[in-house]
């Protein structure tokens, strides 16, 4: 052998489990070439799995082999055959391809003399052992995951809305993570109500801060983990579920209701939803001619569409819908909270929204701080073992590297929580005007909320020509609402 290409490979899990490293392999191969006076024509360093040959550095090496197909024989050196491949079928196929280009693959720790026919038996053993090792490891991992699921634990990465935790006994688990968990709860309730299209719910969810695609959102809706159930393959081979140990976000009944909604043909359409939002006064208006309730529809013109509230069965009463909607909205904007109710509403908003969310963030912050302390304690113990000579320097360096990465990620999460807590404190300082004038953003309400509010405060004594109307306030509203004063004449307005 006069010259050779050097190939070193390691995957992340192998480096962590066995201590393989690219520099160590490279150093041994270089010493081997120096001892046998072999010219090194190139070194190819791979950080990739050996389940197949679709690897960046190997493809580059193979392209180089094909370019120099003519001339003298070529060689590829590596430490062991498991660096070459961990799949017998692909390994024999690649060896055949290399022979076409006068290239021989050789392992310095497991030498094979291809001129001896019996050597093919040893080659088969060298190639089969890594594949069997991979298969055994995969089976053990699969069995471990299945045992954890049967015990009610979620052993893999936490789904959106949860966070991975390590219990005091060392077992892994998941727990709700705010604010994502609260947003997902809201999404489940909205889907179960079946008032809006899924696309609209996804848009609102994204605006609330839960970043996920449409396909990811549907995976969330189908995932029983959110209702406290773990899907698992039973001993009989059938698929089943077991009761989970983690805290669920929703009830099983709500989850089943959502499945019924998304697995059947939805009747809600965007057009219907838009019409409900446009004609929110429908059935609250009375025809001035025949005293029947007015309905609403859109009339198609030459250039655009025109919405109207109108009567039916031959009655020709028709009123511009946008005009009446604006009249009602303007009248509603005149309402404001009375001074006595302002402080009460502040306390209610604080208790229902801010304090609950803040308590959740503080709880998450304590969990993260506890995990940071555990990481510091682990590093401290590793340092003592290293000083005592029990822990090798390579193991200690690897431990410190992993510890630094984990601590950095945890501190980043703590910083994110701190930013969210500051945001809550800012929200706690409610602007007086925004709270008092509570109906200023009525036009932005959803269709169902608009209808609900009109049902509570219906229009009365409507003049369809001028748009004048009054609001029918019950005794409860009269105690907490008042009407804005006219600044010009300072007269006190009264409700009719």
Buried (B, 14 or more C-beta within 10 A) or exposed (E): BEBBBBBBBBBEEBBEEEEBBBEBBBEBBBEBBEEEEBEBBEBBBBBBBBBBBEBEBBEEBBEBBEEEEEEEEBBBBBBBBBBBBBBBEBBBEBBEBBEEBBBBBBBBEBEBEEEEEEEEEBBEEBBBBBBEEBEEEEEEEEEEBBEBBBBBBBBEEBBBBBBBBEEEEEEBBBBBBBBBBBBBBBBBEBBBBBBBBBEBBBEBBBEBEBEBEEEEBBEBBEBBBBBBBBEBEEEEEEEEBBEBBBEBBBEBEBBEBBBEBBEEEEEBEEEEBEBBBBBBBBBBBBBBEEEEEBBBBBEEEEEEEEBBBBBEEEEEBBBBBEEBBEBBBEBBBBBBBBEEBBEEBBEEBBEEEBEEBBEBBEBBBEBBBBBBEBBEEBBEEBBEBBEEEEBEEEBBEBBBEBBEEBBEEBBEBBEBBEEBBEEBEEBBEBEEEEBBBBBBEBEEBBBBEBBEBBEEBBBBEBEBEEBEBEBBBEEEBEEBBBBEEEEEEEEEEEBE
